[in-house]
Amino acid sequence: MDRSLLERLFHKAVAQAQPALAVERHLPAPPRGRTIVVGAGKASAQMARAFEKAWPGEISGLVVTRYGYAEPCERIEIVEAAHPVPDAAGLDAAARLMKLVSGLTEDDLVVALISGGGSSLLPAPARGLDLDDEQTINRALLASGAPIGVMNLIRNQFSTIKGGRLAAAAAPARVATLVVSDVPGDDPALVASGPTLPLAGGRTEARRLAALYRLDLPERAARLLASDANLPPEPSDPVFARNSVATIASAALSLEAAAELARQEGIEAAILSDSIEGEARDVAQVHAALAREIATRNRPFRKPVVLLSGGETTVTLRGKGRGGRNGEFLLSLAIALDGVAGVSALAGDTDGIDGSEDNAGAFVDGTTARRMREAGIDPQAALANNDAYGAFEAIGDLFVTGPTGTNVNDFRAILIR
């Protein structure tokens, strides 16, 4: 297995998305008044540190990140909260952020540092709901298999901070949003459910999608969704007219950096897409079919070649195992590539944590499924139980990096020699 090269490709992609490189290139124009920094997401602390070093004037602010992801800052307070299911620390942080941006003037500037994971880190239940309701809604969405755009549109209906509401609270101050994108297609309004960016799609669409994905919502949340209470602001609202947004890091840029490194190593690279969505196990079947075609028939790409892709797959929970979407992708890939020679793969979450476990992802080759069976693991049974973590742990093929300081979603590399 070409683990060394696969690891280098992953780390190159992650390095390309580091906030320290990207923030300084996208500084907004300084205001006449105060500069307040707010933020949320798995990369927000690193973004805050980079912004603090690059900003020429006075600043203050508050940023919330996932437990274990904090970075030391001197003028911006960093707090930690739970992900992927929100907790009381996130609830307190969301309330503090809303208070921090209140009472500003048109001479003031709010800089919003937004990255993936912010949805869970900023629980702010609508009137009549509480944290338990928001936790239940989040669990239902995570188990539904719905794509990120659907999840965020539904989340926005129950929040008092998401869907542009934080920016609306900051008016008449100007709001400049810097985004590290972890969503397919890089729509900045979808990242962290867009606390400073209103999302297109109204209450009627949210009701339709909640029914389509058969969400088991708490009774109070279901009543709110059926009403016209707590409607999110529209993108056309003039309160957003002076604001700006810049996507400073994305999967597309990271995949291009990995492809260039592969070519420097003498291996052609083919970027399939930076915005792949769908069930992780099904996406794996398509990738496996392409890898087999190259391995056995040398088409549609000639060997040696590495197939690169990004985006955000989903997992519909059917069992009670452990793992994330990259592990599920890889377990399905291992089954499909069982016995195929000359193919190795790595998939991982660029934030360093796949789901709720301690690994970024795992490694696969044509011997993976056989080695699992030899270790007493039935790969098909593990996949049916959503237990990719246990299967890869049993054969020592987990890929562990720890928090990386950024988040541009999934990275997948399949090397065919």
N, C-alpha and C positions, 0 to 999 in steps of 0.2 A: 504494500500500500504506500502511495506517495504522500505520506502524512506531512513531511517537511514542506513540500511545495504547497500543498493545500493550506497548511497553517499560515505560510507566508502570504498567500493570496488573501486570506481572511484578515490578517493584521494590516495589510496594505489598504484594504477597503476601509477598515476601522480608522486607520491613521488619516485617510483623506477626509473623514467626517469629524475630526476633532475640532471642537469649538475654538480652541486656542488659535487655530489657523484661519478660521472663517469669520469670527466675530469682528475682528479689526477691519476687515474689508467692507463691512456693511454698517458702519457707525452712522446714526442719523445726525441731522444738523442740530447743533446745540440750541437750546431754547433761551429766551430772555429770562425766564423764571427758573423754577426748580426742576431737577431731574430725579424722577422716582423710578426705581427698577423693581419690577415684579416678575414672577416666573413660576413655571411648574413643568415637571417632566424629569425623566431619568438623566438627561444631560444638562438640566438647568443650572446645577451648581457649577459645573465646568464652564458653562456659558457666562455665568455671573462673574466667576473669577477672571475670565478673559476680558469681559467688558470692563470690569473694575480697573484692570491694568491699562486698558486702551483709552478709557474716557478721560478727557483733559480737565474736566471740571468737577464740581462737587456732586456727589450722588448719595442716595440712601435707598433702602428698599428691603424687600423680603422675597425669598425664593423657596419653594418647597420641592424636595426631591425624594426618591425612594430611600428607605432605610439602607444604610451602608454605602450610599452614593454621594455623600456630602464632600465638599471641598472647602478648605479654609478661605474665607474672605475677610477683608478688614472693614468694609463699609456697608456691605450687603449681608443681611442676616440669612443664614441657611437653616432651614428646618427640615426634618425628615418625617415621612408618613408612609402608610402601607400601600402596597401595590401587589396583586391586581385588584384586591377587594379593599375598599376604603376603610379608614378607621377614624377614631376621635381626633387624632393628631392632624389628619387632613382636614377634618371639619373645622378645627380651630384655625388652621392656616388659611383656609378659604375665607373665613370671616375676617381675619386680619388683613388679607389682601384687599377685600372690598372696602374696609375702613381706611386703608392706606391711600386709596385713590380718590376718596371722597373729599369734597371741598377744594378741589384744585381750580386753577384759572386757565384762561386761554393762552397765557404766557408759559405755562408749565408743560413738561414733557414726561410722558410715561413710556418707559422702554419695557416691553414684554418679551421675556426670554422663554420661548415655548418649545417643548420637545415631547416626544412620545411618552406615554405613561401618565400625562397630566390629568387625564379624565378621572382616573382612580384617586389621584393625589389631591383633587379639589372637590370633595363632596360638599354640596351646598343644597340640601333638599328644599324643594318648593314648600310654600306654606301648606300645612296640613300633613306633611310627610316628615319622617325623621331619618336618622342615620341607618337604622335597621332596614327601612324601606329602600334606601339607596343601595345598601349592601345586597339586598335580595334582588333588586333590579340588575345590579352589576353581575351577580352570579348567573342570573337567567340569561343575560346577553352573552356571557362568556361560554355558556354551554349550548347556545342556540345554533352555532355555525354561521351566524350572520356576518357579512363583511363589515369592515370598519366603518364605512360610510353609513350603513344602516344602524349600527350600534350607536354612533354618535348622534344621528338625527333623533333617535329615541331617547338617548340620555338627556339631550337638550331640553326635552319637554318637562323634565322633572327637576331641573336645576335653577338656581338663582345666580350662577356665576358663568356657566358655559354658554356657548352660542352667541358670543359678543356682549354678554351682559357686563363683564368686567370693564370693557372699553366704554360701554354706555354709562357706567357709573363714574368713569373718569372725566367725562365731558364737563366743561368745554376744553379740557386739556387735549393736546395732540398725543396720539398713541402710535408708537413705532414698534411693530412686532417683528422680531427675528426668530425664524423657525428652523429647527433641525427636523426635517421631515421623515416620518416613519410610515407614511401611508402610500399605497399604490397611486401613481399619478401625481403625487406631490401637491394635492389641493391643501393649502395651508389652513383652511377653515376646518379641515378634518383632524388636524393634529391636536391631540389633547382636548378634543371636542371644542376647539376654538373659543377659549374664554374672551379673546379680544376680536374675534372674527365671526360675524354672523354666518350661519349655514343656510343655504337655499333648501327649501322643502318645508312645508308647513305641517300643521297638526293633523290634517286629513291624511297626508302621506305617512306620517308616523303611526297613525292608527292602522292603516292598511298593512304596513310592514310588521307591526307588532302581532297582528293576526296571522300574517303569512308565515312568520317564524314561530308561531304558537308560543309566545312568551307567557310564562306563568307569572304575572305581575301581582304584587300585593294589592289587596282590595282598594286601599286608598289611592294607590298609583293608577289603578285601572279607572277609578272614578275621575281622577284629574285628566287622564288622557281622553276620556269621553266628553270632557267639558271644554270650555274656552278659557280656562284659568291658566295663568303663568305662560302666556304665549311668548315665544322667543322673538327678539327684534328682527325685522326684515333687513336684508343686505342693503336695500335702497334707503334706509332710514338716514336722514341728514346728519344724525349724531356721529356717523362714521366718516363724514366727507373729508376731514382733514387728516385722516389716519393713513399709515403706510404699512406695508408688509414686505419682507424679503426672506426668501428661502435660502439659507446660508449653507446648508449641507443636505444631501439627499442620496438615495440609493443609486441613482443614475451616475452621479459623480464618483461614487465609491466603486461601482462595477467597472467604470472606465479605467480607474487607477489599477484595479486588479488585473484587468485585461492587458494593460501596458506592461505590468510586471511579468505576466506569463509570456508575452512576446519576447521580452528581454531574456527569458530563460529558454528561448527557442521553441516555444509551444504556441501554436495559434490559439486565439481565444474567440469564442462566439458568445456575445451577450444575447440571450434569448429574449429577455424582457426585464425591466426593473419594476414592473407593476403586476406581477402574477397574483391572482386571488383564486379562491376555491378551496374545497376540502383538501387538506394536506395529503391524505393518502391517495386521492385521485390525481393531484398534481404530480405526485411521485410516479404514478403509472405512466404518465406522458413523458416525463423525463427519462424513465427507464427504457421506454420503447425507443426513444431517440438514441440513447446511449448504446443499446443493443444493435441498432441499425448501423451505427458508426463502427462498433467493435467487430461486427461480422461481415459488413458489406462496404465499409469505408465510405459511406454516404449518409446524409447530405454534406457532411464535413469530413475532410481527410484527417487521419491520425498522423501525429499526435495532436490532440485538441482538448481544450478545457471548455466546458459549457458553463456559463455564468448566468445566474438569474437572481432576482430580488423580488420584493413585494411582501405581502402579508397573507399567508394562507390561514385557514380556519380549521378548527377541530370541533366536530359535533360529539359531545361526550356520550359514550355508550357504556363505558365500564367505570371502574374505580381505581385504575392504575395511576402512575405518576409520569409526568413528562409534559413537554410543550409541543407546539406545532412543528418545530424543526425535527424533534425526535420522532414524531408521528410520520412526517415525510420520509425520514431516513429508514424507519422500520419497514414501511411499505416499499421503499426503494430496494432495501436489502432482500426482501422476499422476491421482488420482480427480477432482481439481478443474480439470484442464487445460481452459482456455478459459472457465471459469465467471467471470462478471464480478461485482464487488461483494463478493468474499470475500477476506479476508486472515487470516493466522494466525501465531501464535508459540507454540512449545513449547520448554520448557527445564527443565533440572534446577535446582532451587532452591539447590543447593550451588554452582552456577556451572560445574560440569564434567559434561558428558554423556559417560558412558563413560570412556575413557582419553585423550581429546583435550583441546584447550584451550578448547573452546566450551561454552557452556551449552545451546545449541540452535541454532535457525535460524528464518528467516522464509519464509512461503509465500503466494502468491496465485495467481490464475488464469493468470498468465503464467509461472510458475516452470518448469514442464515445457518450455514452448517455449524459454525462455531457456537452459535446460540443453542442449537439442538444438542450439541455435545456437552454444553453446560447445563442441560436439563431445562432449557427454555424453548417452548413451542412458539416460533415467531408469529404465526397466525393467531394463536390464542392471546399472545401479548398485545397484538394490534387490536383485536376485538375488545380487550380490556383497557385500551388506551394506556398501556404500560410500557412505553418505549424506554423510559428511564431505567426501569428494572432490567429490561432485556439488554441494553447496552452496558449497564453497570456490571452485569454478570460476566461479560467478556472483556471488560477493561477498555472499552472503546468510547467512553464519554470524552467530550472535549470541554475542558474547564479553563476559563480565562479570568474569572472574576469580573467585577464591573469595569467597563471599558471607558466610561466617561462620555459616551455618545450613544445615539440610537437612530439608525436609518433602516431599521427593520431587518428582515431575513436576508442572509447571504448564503447562496448555494453554489458550489463548484463541483462539477463532475469531470474527472480527468480520464480520457480514453487514450491509451497508448497502443 
